[in-house]
Amino acid sequence: MDKGSSKRLVITLLKLLVGGGLLAYLIASGRLDISLLAFRTVSLPFVTAGLAIHGLASCLICFRYHLLLHAVSIPLSLTRVFRISL
């Protein structure tokens, strides 16, 4: 590991630690009611529609990047562009 990648790793771990610590504090102090996050309040048709729209948007973005790369003479298949963009 070089110095740059180890620095990024430490920063990422610190971010996760601070976020997890804040979440644990809020739950322990009772200021965050996790019972409101239950799945019983989720409407299945809306979740399905959201996932479908997200999938369609991802496919359209990949197709757009494929066309852009083709325009600048970088030949990549659509499946390769999809793999790279995810």
C-alpha positions as CSV (number, residue, x, y, z in Angstrom):
1,M,0.0,0.0,0.0
2,D,1.3,3.4,-0.9
3,K,0.9,6.5,1.2
4,G,-2.0,7.9,-0.7
5,S,-4.2,4.8,-0.6
6,S,-3.5,4.2,3.1
7,K,-4.4,7.9,3.8
8,R,-7.7,7.4,2.0
9,L,-8.4,4.2,3.9
10,V,-7.8,6.0,7.2
11,I,-10.1,8.8,6.2
12,T,-12.8,6.4,5.1
13,L,-12.5,4.5,8.4
14,L,-12.7,7.7,10.4
15,K,-15.9,8.7,8.5
16,L,-17.5,5.4,9.2
17,L,-16.5,5.5,12.9
18,V,-17.8,9.0,13.4
19,G,-21.1,8.2,11.6
20,G,-21.5,4.9,13.5
21,G,-20.7,6.7,16.8
22,L,-23.3,9.4,16.2
23,L,-25.9,6.8,15.2
24,A,-25.1,4.7,18.3
25,Y,-25.3,7.8,20.5
26,L,-28.7,8.8,19.1
27,I,-30.1,5.3,19.5
28,A,-28.8,4.9,23.1
29,S,-30.0,8.4,24.2
30,G,-33.5,7.7,22.8
31,R,-33.5,10.6,20.4
32,L,-33.8,8.3,17.4
33,D,-36.8,6.1,17.4
34,I,-35.9,3.2,15.2
35,S,-39.4,1.7,15.4
36,L,-40.4,4.4,12.9
37,L,-38.0,2.7,10.4
38,A,-40.0,-0.5,10.3
39,F,-40.9,-2.0,6.9
40,R,-44.6,-2.0,7.8
41,T,-44.8,1.6,6.6
42,V,-43.3,0.7,3.2
43,S,-45.7,0.4,0.3
44,L,-44.6,-2.5,-1.9
45,P,-45.9,-0.9,-5.2
46,F,-43.9,2.3,-4.6
47,V,-40.7,0.3,-3.7
48,T,-41.1,-1.8,-6.9
49,A,-41.7,1.3,-9.0
50,G,-38.7,3.0,-7.5
51,L,-36.4,0.0,-8.2
52,A,-37.7,-0.2,-11.8
53,I,-37.1,3.5,-12.4
54,H,-33.6,3.2,-10.8
55,G,-32.8,0.3,-13.1
56,L,-34.1,2.1,-16.2
57,A,-32.1,5.2,-15.3
58,S,-28.9,3.1,-14.8
59,C,-29.4,1.5,-18.2
60,L,-30.0,4.8,-19.9
61,I,-26.9,6.4,-18.3
62,C,-24.8,3.4,-19.4
63,F,-26.1,3.7,-23.0
64,R,-25.3,7.5,-23.0
65,Y,-21.8,6.8,-21.9
66,H,-21.4,4.1,-24.5
67,L,-22.5,6.6,-27.2
68,L,-20.1,9.3,-25.8
69,L,-17.2,6.9,-25.8
70,H,-18.0,5.7,-29.3
71,A,-18.1,9.4,-30.4
72,V,-14.5,10.0,-29.2
73,S,-13.3,6.7,-30.8
74,I,-13.0,4.6,-27.7
75,P,-14.6,1.3,-28.7
76,L,-16.1,-0.4,-25.6
77,S,-19.0,-2.8,-25.6
78,L,-22.2,-1.8,-23.9
79,T,-21.6,-4.6,-21.3
80,R,-18.1,-3.3,-20.5
81,V,-19.4,0.2,-20.1
82,F,-22.2,-1.1,-17.8
83,R,-19.6,-2.9,-15.7
84,I,-17.3,0.1,-15.5
85,S,-20.2,2.5,-14.6
86,L,-21.3,0.4,-11.7
